[in-house]
Amino acid sequence: MTGVQTCALPISPLERQAQQCDLSAKSLLLALSASEAEDIARFGLRLTHLKAVLLEVSRYLLISGVRLAYGGHLGSKGYTVRLADLLRDPVIEHLRGAAPSNVDAIAPQLVNYLPWPSFETAHAQARLGPLVDLRLCGRPADVDESLDLLLTDPIHREVPADTTHRRFAWARGLSEMRSRQVAEANARVVIGGRIGSASNGYRGRMPGVLEEILLSVEAKQPVYLIGAYGGCARVAIEAIEGRQAAELTWDFHRAIPLSEELRDLYKSRGIGWDEYDDIFGRLRDEGFSSLSNGLEPDENRELAVTRSTERIVELILVGIQNIYSTNVGNAGDSSDG
């Protein structure tokens, strides 16, 4: 023997398809909207299935040459850390042509947005590694310490959403973070999404994934709704098909603590408040065309029900290629700042 032979890593058909798609030249940033879906058991599934499909879809999107965006906390059980770990997958590095020994020279592949008033330690931020671009969003202009002494800029401790003003601060901060993400991303992929309940609410003006869907729809940004895992994706799909789920009514959300007070505060300050009947009407009237995602209605219906990771990825890539085959379209993310 004159040298040591090296064997190429085996490539699955789906990995090969994602690699051949090669969207790297488009410099696309795809936002992920995902969180636990309380209704997932209705579909004979568990949260482990949702987490698995999110990571698998993310994996193939990375192989296709796009970057991913997410807005989430940095806790050890959150999706941000799981996505950061995924970036170091040797198969992804191999198929994207990024050598592990040269990781510091690789541009960040995940953009994670942290809304004010999130409180994250420097250690939590540092452990994400060089492949994650962490973007900290500032305090909204209509929030300050006059509402509550905890609402400093920067934040010095955890802020619970346990009063009307504190929940207002969270709602405004989350909305600004999601608006920034929409402005900097090129498309959105939605899986699940916590809806909330009277015993386990949410901190924003509405369920977070639902707000992300609406902001993207309003911006005419491509949205890919994966509905088989329930949650906000399922609620939005039902509205598009003309069925108003109970979770898309004010009667459902007013039962969540401080919701009525928050609604009154928004209106007293002249801040827009989306009524759930209006949300349903907009989605119903525009149908699947509201998603602006390059797919035919039948393809969107298939994406709404399929559990096949292969088909989910294929449909997303088909839609993206149909939109971005000749131009980038949405202004999207053009810088690292």
C-alpha positions in Angstrom: 0.0 0.0 0.0 1.3 3.4 -0.9 -1.2 5.4 1.1 -4.3 5.3 3.2 -7.6 5.1 1.3 -10.5 7.1 2.6 -14.1 6.2 2.1 -16.8 8.8 1.2 -19.6 9.0 3.7 -22.7 7.2 2.4 -25.4 9.6 1.0 -29.1 8.9 1.1 -31.3 9.7 -1.9 -32.8 12.7 0.0 -29.4 14.0 0.9 -28.3 13.8 -2.7 -31.5 15.6 -3.8 -30.9 18.4 -1.3 -27.2 18.6 -2.3 -28.1 18.8 -6.0 -30.7 21.5 -5.3 -27.7 23.8 -4.4 -29.3 27.0 -3.3 -26.1 28.3 -1.8 -25.6 30.9 -4.5 -29.0 32.5 -3.6 -27.8 33.4 0.0 -31.3 32.5 1.3 -32.3 32.7 5.0 -35.2 30.5 5.9 -37.0 31.1 9.2 -38.2 28.2 11.2 -41.4 28.5 13.2 -41.7 25.6 15.6 -42.7 24.8 19.2 -44.6 22.2 21.1 -48.1 21.5 19.9 -50.6 20.7 22.6 -53.0 18.9 20.2 -50.4 16.6 18.7 -51.9 13.5 20.4 -55.0 14.0 18.2 -52.9 12.8 15.3 -51.5 9.8 17.0 -48.1 11.4 17.5 -45.9 12.6 20.4 -43.7 15.6 20.8 -40.7 13.5 20.1 -42.0 13.1 16.5 -42.3 16.8 16.1 -38.8 17.4 17.4 -37.4 14.7 15.1 -39.1 16.0 11.9 -38.0 19.6 12.7 -34.4 18.5 13.0 -34.5 16.3 9.9 -36.1 19.0 7.8 -33.5 21.5 9.1 -30.7 19.1 8.2 -31.8 18.7 4.6 -32.4 22.5 4.2 -28.8 23.1 5.4 -27.5 20.6 2.9 -29.4 22.4 0.1 -27.3 25.5 0.9 -29.6 27.8 2.8 -29.1 29.3 6.2 -31.7 28.9 9.0 -33.2 31.5 11.3 -35.0 30.9 14.6 -36.2 33.0 17.5 -35.8 31.1 20.8 -34.3 31.0 24.2 -30.9 29.4 24.9 -31.9 26.9 27.5 -30.5 23.4 27.2 -33.9 21.9 26.3 -34.7 24.6 23.7 -34.7 24.2 19.9 -31.9 26.8 19.5 -29.3 24.5 21.2 -30.5 21.5 19.2 -30.2 23.4 16.0 -26.7 24.7 17.0 -25.7 21.0 17.6 -27.1 20.0 14.2 -24.7 22.4 12.5 -21.8 20.3 13.7 -23.2 17.2 12.0 -20.3 15.7 10.0 -22.6 14.7 7.2 -23.8 18.3 6.8 -20.2 19.5 6.9 -19.2 16.9 4.3 -22.1 17.6 1.9 -21.7 21.4 2.2 -18.0 21.1 1.7 -17.1 22.6 5.1 -14.2 20.9 6.8 -14.6 20.5 10.5 -11.0 21.7 11.0 -11.9 25.0 9.3 -15.1 25.7 11.3 -14.0 29.2 12.3 -13.8 30.2 8.7 -17.3 29.1 7.9 -20.1 31.8 7.8 -22.7 31.3 10.5 -25.4 28.9 9.3 -28.0 29.7 12.0 -29.3 33.1 12.8 -30.9 33.1 16.3 -33.0 36.2 17.3 -33.3 37.0 21.0 -36.2 39.3 21.9 -36.0 41.9 24.6 -36.7 41.3 27.6 -35.0 37.9 27.3 -32.3 37.4 30.0 -29.5 35.1 28.8 -26.1 34.8 30.3 -22.9 35.4 28.4 -22.0 31.7 29.0 -25.3 30.6 27.4 -24.6 32.8 24.4 -21.0 31.7 24.0 -21.8 28.0 24.0 -23.7 28.3 20.7 -20.4 28.4 18.9 -19.2 30.3 15.8 -21.7 28.8 13.4 -24.6 30.7 15.2 -25.1 34.4 14.5 -26.9 35.7 17.7 -29.0 38.8 17.0 -30.2 40.7 20.1 -33.3 42.8 19.6 -33.6 46.1 21.5 -36.3 47.4 23.9 -39.4 48.7 22.0 -39.7 52.5 22.0 -43.1 52.3 23.8 -41.8 50.4 26.8 -39.6 51.7 29.7 -39.2 51.6 33.5 -42.3 53.9 34.0 -44.4 50.8 33.3 -42.4 48.5 35.7 -39.0 48.9 37.4 -37.9 45.5 36.0 -38.2 46.8 32.4 -34.6 48.1 32.1 -32.4 48.2 29.0 -30.4 46.0 29.2 -32.4 43.5 31.3 -30.7 42.5 34.6 -32.9 39.6 35.7 -35.7 37.4 34.5 -39.0 39.2 33.8 -42.1 37.1 34.4 -45.3 37.9 32.4 -47.3 38.0 35.6 -48.8 41.5 35.3 -50.5 43.4 32.5 -47.6 45.7 32.0 -45.0 43.0 32.1 -47.0 40.9 29.6 -47.3 44.1 27.5 -43.5 44.4 27.5 -43.1 40.8 26.4 -45.7 41.2 23.7 -44.1 44.3 22.3 -40.6 42.8 22.4 -41.7 39.6 20.8 -43.6 41.4 18.0 -40.5 43.6 17.2 -38.3 40.5 17.1 -40.6 38.7 14.8 -41.0 41.7 12.5 -37.2 42.0 12.3 -36.9 38.3 11.4 -39.5 38.7 8.7 -37.6 41.6 7.2 -34.3 39.7 7.2 -35.5 36.3 6.1 -36.6 35.0 2.6 -39.2 32.4 3.6 -40.7 30.6 6.5 -41.2 26.9 7.4 -43.8 26.1 10.1 -44.1 23.0 12.2 -46.5 22.7 15.1 -46.7 25.8 17.3 -48.0 26.1 20.9 -51.5 27.4 21.0 -51.8 28.1 24.7 -54.5 27.4 27.3 -56.0 28.9 30.4 -53.5 27.0 32.6 -50.5 27.4 30.4 -50.7 30.6 28.4 -48.1 32.5 26.3 -46.3 35.8 26.8 -47.1 37.6 23.5 -50.2 39.2 22.1 -51.1 35.9 20.5 -49.4 32.4 20.1 -45.9 33.1 18.8 -46.0 30.8 15.8 -49.4 32.1 14.8 -48.0 35.7 14.9 -45.0 34.6 12.8 -47.3 33.1 10.2 -49.4 36.3 10.0 -46.4 38.6 9.8 -45.0 36.6 6.9 -48.3 36.4 5.1 -48.8 40.2 5.4 -45.3 40.7 4.0 -46.0 38.3 1.1 -43.2 36.1 2.3 -43.3 32.4 1.2 -44.7 30.3 4.0 -44.6 26.5 4.1 -47.2 25.0 6.5 -46.5 21.4 7.7 -49.8 20.5 9.3 -49.6 16.9 10.3 -48.1 17.8 13.7 -51.0 20.0 14.9 -50.5 23.4 16.6 -50.7 26.8 15.0 -49.8 25.3 11.6 -52.9 23.1 11.8 -55.1 26.1 12.9 -53.8 28.3 10.0 -54.4 25.5 7.4 -58.0 25.0 8.7 -58.6 28.7 8.3 -57.2 28.7 4.8 -59.6 25.8 4.0 -62.6 27.8 5.4 -62.9 26.1 8.9 -62.5 28.3 12.0 -60.9 26.2 14.7 -62.0 27.0 18.3 -58.3 28.0 18.9 -58.8 30.9 16.4 -61.5 32.7 18.4 -61.4 35.4 21.1 -63.5 33.2 23.4 -60.6 30.7 23.5 -57.9 33.3 24.1 -59.7 35.6 26.5 -59.5 32.7 29.0 -55.7 33.0 29.1 -54.7 35.2 32.1 -54.3 38.9 31.4 -55.5 38.7 27.8 -58.5 41.0 28.2 -56.3 43.5 30.1 -53.6 43.3 27.5 -56.2 43.9 24.7 -57.5 46.9 26.5 -54.0 48.3 27.0 -53.2 47.9 23.4 -56.3 49.7 22.3 -55.9 52.5 24.9 -52.4 53.1 23.5 -53.5 53.1 19.9 -51.6 49.9 19.0 -53.0 47.6 16.4 -54.7 44.5 17.8 -55.6 41.6 15.5 -59.1 40.2 16.2 -59.3 36.5 15.7 -62.4 36.7 13.5 -60.5 39.1 11.2 -57.5 36.7 11.1 -59.7 33.9 10.1 -61.4 36.0 7.4 -58.2 37.0 5.8 -56.8 33.5 5.6 -60.1 32.0 4.4 -60.6 34.7 1.7 -57.1 34.4 0.2 -56.8 30.6 0.6 -53.5 29.0 -0.2 -52.5 31.9 -2.4 -51.9 33.8 0.8 -48.8 31.6 1.4 -47.0 33.0 -1.7 -44.8 29.8 -1.6 -44.5 28.7 -5.2 -46.6 25.6 -4.7 -49.9 24.7 -6.3 -53.0 24.3 -4.0 -52.9 20.5 -4.3 -49.2 20.6 -3.3 -50.0 22.8 -0.3 -52.8 20.3 0.7 -50.3 17.5 0.6 -47.8 19.4 2.7 -50.6 20.0 5.2 -51.1 16.3 5.8 -48.0 14.3 4.9 -45.7 12.9 7.6 -43.0 11.8 5.2 -39.9 13.8 5.8 -38.8 13.1 2.2 -42.0 14.5 0.8 -42.0 17.5 3.1 -38.4 18.5 2.1 -39.1 17.8 -1.6 -42.2 20.1 -1.5 -40.3 22.9 0.3 -37.4 22.7 -2.2 -39.8 22.7 -5.2 -41.5 25.8 -3.9 -38.3 27.6 -3.1 -36.8 26.7 -6.5 -40.0 27.9 -8.3 -39.7 31.3 -6.6 -35.9 31.8 -6.5 -34.9 30.1 -9.8 -34.0 33.5 -11.4 -34.1 36.0 -8.5 -34.0 36.3 -4.8 -37.4 38.1 -4.7 -37.9 39.3 -1.1 -35.1 41.6 0.1 -34.3 39.2 2.9 -31.1 39.1 4.8 -28.3 41.0 3.1 -25.8 41.4 5.9 -24.4 39.8 9.0 -25.4 42.8 11.2 
